[in-house]
């Protein structure tokens, strides 16, 4: 995925939570834009007190989180 496209999705207001699907089949849910930092060659995700570092090229899809009743 292009880092600039991901930055655009994160900048939308109101923010819509996203699911990032990775090339290895894993997926990460982004519920708050403050939990992710995107640069041209690195995506850093803070999830459950852990930091995940991902190359943008390994993000194959970013889609809106389906409505849930949490």
C-alpha positions in Angstrom: 0.0 0.0 0.0 1.1 3.5 -0.7 2.0 5.3 2.5 0.4 8.5 1.3 -2.9 6.8 0.7 -2.8 5.4 4.3 -2.1 8.9 5.6 -5.1 10.2 3.8 -7.3 7.5 5.3 -6.0 8.3 8.8 -6.6 12.1 8.3 -10.3 11.7 7.4 -12.6 13.3 10.0 -14.6 11.9 11.5 -12.1 9.0 11.7 -13.4 5.6 10.6 -11.7 2.7 12.3 -9.7 0.6 9.8 -8.6 -3.0 9.4 -5.1 -3.4 7.8 -4.6 -6.7 6.1 -1.0 -7.8 5.7 0.7 -9.9 3.0 1.3 -12.7 5.5 -2.5 -13.0 6.3 -2.4 -11.1 9.6 -4.7 -8.2 10.2 -4.6 -5.3 12.6 -7.5 -3.1 13.7 -6.8 0.7 14.0 -9.4 2.2 16.3 -7.7 5.5 16.9 -5.5 7.5 14.5 -3.2 8.3 17.4 -2.2 4.6 17.5 -0.4 4.6 14.2 2.6 6.5 12.7 3.2 6.3 9.0 6.4 7.3 7.1 7.4 6.5 3.6 9.1 3.3 4.6 7.6 2.3 7.9 4.3 1.9 9.7 4.4 1.8 13.5 1.3 0.5 15.2 0.7 0.6 19.0 -1.7 -2.2 19.8 -2.3 -3.7 23.2 0.8 -2.2 24.7 3.0 -3.6 21.9 4.6 -1.9 19.0 4.3 -3.4 15.6 6.6 -2.2 12.8 5.5 -2.9 9.2 6.8 -2.0 5.8 4.0 -0.3 3.9 4.6 -2.7 1.0 3.3 -5.5 3.2 -0.1 -3.8 3.8 -2.3 -5.2 1.0 -5.6 -3.6 2.1 -6.9 -1.0 4.4 -10.7 -1.1 4.8 -13.3 0.4 7.1 -14.0 -1.7 10.2 -17.4 -3.4 9.9 -20.0 -1.9 12.3 -20.0 -3.8 15.5 -21.9 -3.5 18.8 -19.0 -3.2 21.3 
